[in-house]
Amino acid sequence: YCPKGSPISPIPVPEGYYGVGGDGNKTREAIVLAEMGTFALNGVRNHCPAGTYGDSEGLKQKNCQACVCTH
């Protein structure tokens, strides 16, 4: 990502974060911690698949947990 005032070279997005803002899919100005129910890979936020959930913020890989019904 390239925050305002950053050097010319892009800054790598840390694992568990995704890029926001900027010019469409070409640039990003900031990063955000992946919310519960999502995970972030390579600076892109992904939602946990149907029937699963993310039980913490900042998941770095697709390690969503399966939902279990108890009734």
Beta strands, then each sheet from edge to edge (+ up, - down):
strand 1: 17-20
strand 2: 30-33
strand 3: 38-41
strand 4: 44-47
strand 5: 52-53
strand 6: 65-66
sheet 1: 1+ 2-
sheet 2: 3+ 4-
sheet 3: 5+ 6-
end
